[in-house]
């Protein structure tokens, strides 16, 4: 089971250029919608290491990952 439920993931969709690197890194957590913008999928998603790799892969650093329980920012 993935860790997506344990983290809060925010994407600045206005800034998203839709390159899809986050989808490549964590395909069970992210997808591109009809506007070719990244969205977070419902469900267990990927393990945290893949979610963080996806956030780090974003060329614009617009994916913010926080711990759901503590609110601590995990990335960036």
Secondary structure as UniProt FT lines:
FT   HELIX           4..6
FT   STRAND          7..11
FT   TURN            13..15
FT   HELIX           21..25
FT   TURN            27..29
FT   STRAND          30..32
FT   TURN            34..35
FT   STRAND          38..40
FT   HELIX           48..57
FT   TURN            59..60
FT   STRAND          63..67
FT   TURN            68..70
FT   STRAND          73..75
//
